[in-house]
């Protein structure tokens, strides 16, 4: 398959993930009745699918409830590295949590990598799996020292690594740190097979079914937006951001971050390995096979969701980097991904609150969802089955380390307040009639902030810009044609429908024909 919006020698006009474009997935019905199962799983990404596969293999009746299509969210937009080298993390974990927990974090990721490899071998899945060494490199003196500290952490934790001073690219580096025998793959080709196994074992999958709440009086019951109810012994929230927070305050304990991906045919041959810069903005490289040709994924340019005034510039920066380092012949795909970071950078996996042991969450993978998401599935499965798991305390969502959790809690929530106030004060007199086709902007109608997008045919779409989660003002994302919330990362289509995030309700829509009848004086243009 190819991206239909691809133009030779240019960035594709519209974003599209290669993983989703190259994989035909089965379709599943919307839930329209009440059901009872052993375990209810909300979210059809790598965590939900892998957990359902594990539990179905143990003879449990499982149901997956997905708001959109399975594997169409963060999992379908990943970089698909399977590695325990999660940026510079181990020196920080030793400092904040201690050596034993830092080692456990590494072991959880390696266990996940081994599980994926063994599952691929067992089921004979053709998913472009290959073992690769992972490299993190520095280009400045500041990060040169940080990588040296990380190398010392590797030694303390007995991680197979090595400091080097060159990498096989035209990048002037200070040093680099290798973690050997990691891996990469095509995630949807892999997970498609697990979906098939789930249904063969009697598992139920429902798409376009939005979970909105949990009743907890007897057996936990997931309530859906359209009225269907799913009751089970356990409810597992594997929906990127937990659709149900209880009293866990997760909106204040995580922030959403976006990053960008180009799939490029390069002039220089890729030398193998997976690479990521320690310096900011991040630059990441790995190979990928598209239509029988080896290409390269160029990734990076992360920023908090809704807090970039021109999202297209991030793709352009990656394109410039790719041309300088490898040369670029063409870019058949571009897409972006969003993930959540916790206060201490370790995922939350376990009971949503200490008093609700039957409602479990898995979130906060910090862009390392292939390993963290699989580790979460293994832990969730053991919890449901009543088995001890050595990683339970490490990932317990109720944990709290004064340093850095307390500091980061105040920093992130101060940032939310700043953007909440800033958005309410920003008004504009832009007339939406003057918008070019395929562009969006914030406008003012009767002194109220609204969002306008004029589509390719010239039709205007007007929405209220107040996020339906906690009331922050969304910003226009020109690269993805979405309205993004800078406070907690909810995203909406240009017609106001929820794309991802904590928001459950769409943005309010307005009929522009009615607005057109207002005079310029009345409308605030």
Number of C-alpha atoms within 10 A of each C-alpha: 9 13 19 12 14 19 14 11 11 12 22 20 15 15 19 24 21 23 21 18 13 16 15 11 18 10 11 14 11 18 22 13 10 14 15 16 16 17 24 28 27 30 31 29 25 30 31 30 26 24 30 32 25 19 24 21 14 12 12 19 20 26 28 25 30 28 24 19 19 29 24 18 23 19 25 23 24 26 31 23 24 31 26 28 24 19 19 20 17 28 22 17 20 17 13 17 16 13 17 12 18 23 19 16 22 21 16 22 24 21 16 24 25 16 16 22 18 12 14 18 11 9 12 11 17 13 17 13 19 14 16 19 18 26 25 24 29 24 17 14 13 12 20 19 14 16 24 16 16 20 24 18 23 20 13 15 18 11 18 12 18 15 18 14 12 14 17 9 13 10 15 13 18 18 21 25 23 21 21 19 17 20 22 25 23 23 25 26 20 21 24 20 18 23 22 14 18 26 16 11 17 14 22 20 25 23 19 16 25 24 25 18 16 21 12 12 7 9 15 20 23 25 19 20 14 15 14 17 20 25 22 22 16 21 26 31 28 30 28 28 27 23 21 22 18 15 11 16 11 20 20 18 20 27 26 24 21 21 24 26 28 29 25 27 24 19 14 13 13 17 11 14 22 24 21 22 21 23 18 12 12 15 22 20 22 23 21 23 15 18 10 7 9 14 23 25 24 24 28 25 20 19 17 19 26 27 20 18 11 12 22 15 14 22 23 14 15 21 22 13 16 22 15 13 14 19 17 20 15 19 23 25 25 26 21 23 19 24 25 24 19 22 24 25 17 21 28 27 30 28 24 27 19 14 10 14 14 21 24 24 30 30 28 29 23 21 23 22 27 27 29 31 29 25 27 33 27 22 24 29 20 17 19 19 12 9 11 10 13 11 18 18 13 20 20 20 24 14 13 12 12 12 13 16 18 14 13 18 18 14 12 19 18 14 13 19 12 14 20 20 12 12 18 15 10 13 15 16 14 16 17 23 13 8 17 13 15 15 19 25 20 24 24 20 21 13 14 15 21 23 28 28 28 21 17 11 8 14 13 23 19 26 24 21 29 21 30 20 19 14 14 24 27 31 25 29 26 18 19 18 20 23 33 27 32 27 30 29 29 25 28 26 19 26 21 22 19 23 20 21 23 24 23 19 15 19 26 16 17 17 11 15 9 8 14 12 10 13 10 13 9 12 17 17 16
